[in-house]
Amino acid sequence: MLQVPFIRDNKEAVIKGLAKRNIDASQMIDEVISLDEDRRSLQTQLDSVLAESNSLSKEIGNLYKSGEAVKANQLKEKTVQLKEDSKTLGDQLDAKVEALNQLLYKIPNVPCSLVPAGSSETDNEEVFREGEIPVLHTDAQPHWELAKKYDIIDFELGNKITGAGFPVYKGKGARLQRALIAYFLDKNTAAGYTEYQLPHLVNEASGFGTGQLPDKEGQMYHVTEDNLYLIPTAEVPGTNIFRDELLNESDLPIGITGYTPCFRREAGSYGAHVRGLNRLHQFDKVEILRIEHPTRSYDALDEMVAHVKTILQELKLPYRILRLCGGDLGFTSALTYDFEVFSTAQDRWLEISSVSNFETFQANRLKLRFKNSEGKNELAHTLNGSSLALPRVLAGILENYQTEEGIKIPEVLIPYTGFDKI
């Protein structure tokens, strides 16, 4: 979340920045400043009462020692009132802090200056495109038909076992899925990311730490009895490794990667555009995360984008990169680049990765700090990216590599699959 001193010192810039998200934040920002003024006033009063109470306690002790019990008892009556005052002020302060935090939780991150204005995905800015779109044979099919034809993904069986959006991968389909996971992890670790195996459920504090709560509460599966959430992405458990941590400047940068299944309710998602692997409730994804010094986080973002590029170049899939506009930007992000693969059989672009810089927004929630060269505690910057999300990458491979004789396997994956064709 945004820091209150930053809001106070940059009020107009914050309001202007949030306007890029098509949000009129002036009232919320004024309320934040007002609540913070009340909080500071109450804190000053409480500190004054506590200081007076401590001073009287010492004086009472000295009076008892010097045999002046009458004076001491008179002062004790005053300390009783001071204790009542401190409790009242403390309760008022707690309520004001809670109100302030609840309001701050509702305010999204301020977009970076590079974020274009716009209200929806149609206003996103294409910044790069690479790869030739293949010309398919006359009877080319979308991936859900290919999955049935070659018996590699069973959507109906998944529906029987669980429900729509939970496919079952079979035979070479399962092996291709496993090959992609291993390939992505190998690429990431070769680039310097440390591999982690992470929990698939997180507690409420972790959800708040990375900004999924309260913003995306309705999109997460909630285990109510234990108050745990199934993860929507490895970003949540991975970034929360560093919650409440004070790092040394020499520890930075930190890069981690991990494979997890991801669970998303995707409430309200219907229609042909979500058919097959295009939109699932459970899917596999390999994630990369960075903890960076604020002065170089945007260089790190460029490095992450370049890294994802190399994967798509090796897979030889046609792709493009979009810079998201303010209206399509995620709640916690300051700047996001989306990668999309072209699905030739569907004649449309499919999002397969988002790479984002959150600046201090998550770190402030996480209390993730480092001790800088001056010995002061400073909030780190956090970044993350899909490297990559499997379903639509797999859809792109099945559709773009199909031939009349079967589906070719990208050359870079053959050592992982053990076969070159389905």
FENDATA-V141848 format. One record per helix or strand. SS is the DSSP state (A for helix, B for strand). FROM is the first residue (numbers start at 0). LEN is the number of residues. If there is no record, write none. Layout:
ss = {SS | SS}
from = {FROM | FROM}
len = {LEN | LEN}
This chain:
ss = {A | A | A | A | A | B | A | B | A | B | A | B | B | A | A | B | B | A | B | A | B | A | B | A | B | A | B | B | A | B | B | B | A | B | B | A | B}
from = {3 | 10 | 25 | 68 | 120 | 124 | 142 | 152 | 154 | 167 | 170 | 193 | 200 | 203 | 216 | 221 | 227 | 233 | 245 | 248 | 253 | 271 | 281 | 293 | 318 | 325 | 334 | 347 | 360 | 368 | 376 | 380 | 389 | 401 | 405 | 410 | 420}
len = {6 | 9 | 40 | 38 | 3 | 6 | 7 | 2 | 7 | 2 | 20 | 2 | 3 | 7 | 3 | 2 | 3 | 9 | 3 | 3 | 10 | 3 | 11 | 22 | 5 | 3 | 9 | 10 | 6 | 3 | 3 | 9 | 11 | 2 | 3 | 7 | 1}
